[in-house]
Amino acid sequence: PIGYLAIPRDRIHETTIQGESNNPVESALLPNHVFDFENTLRELLASYLSDGYPSSTKIAQLMNISERTLARRLSKLGLTYGELVDEARFTVAKTLLKQPDAKISDVAIQAGFHDQSNFARMFRRIAGLSPREFRKAILKGNNMLSDSDKLSD
């Protein structure tokens, strides 16, 4: 159920389009979609959430760019680093809360929170429901938040 994709740090920030390479081996290894900065960053953030709040310095280093360049690129997308981390945390939490046997304290840890009350506050701020209320709604079949929902502040 767990996998990973190893990308050299000095290449992680590059955009790659399938079929771009003349090397047939490289072309076969490329995914069917376009790598872009935002999606790469989202995936990177999600993979580091269980370690706690990933610092922008650490993420910028992993993307092989400066912290200022990270902020500038996010600004062009109309995002801040904090919003992106909150969105990643919320997405992870939403997915895990749909599993009835997952403990809310474990969901909080996987979403990057060491304190369950901070997790509950963040979740309520974004969803308008506590994690427990969200889970009850999901189990009753009321999908109150779809996967396409975005953060709203």
Secondary structure, 3 states (H helix, E strand, C coil): CCCCCCCCHHHCCCCCCCCCCCCHHHHHHCCCCCCCHHHHHHHHHHHHHHHCCCCHHHHHHHCCCCHHHHHHHHHHCCCCHHHHHHHHHHHHHHHHHCCCCCCHHHHHHHCCCCCHHHHHHHHHHHHCCCHHHHHHHHHCCCCCCCCCCCCCC
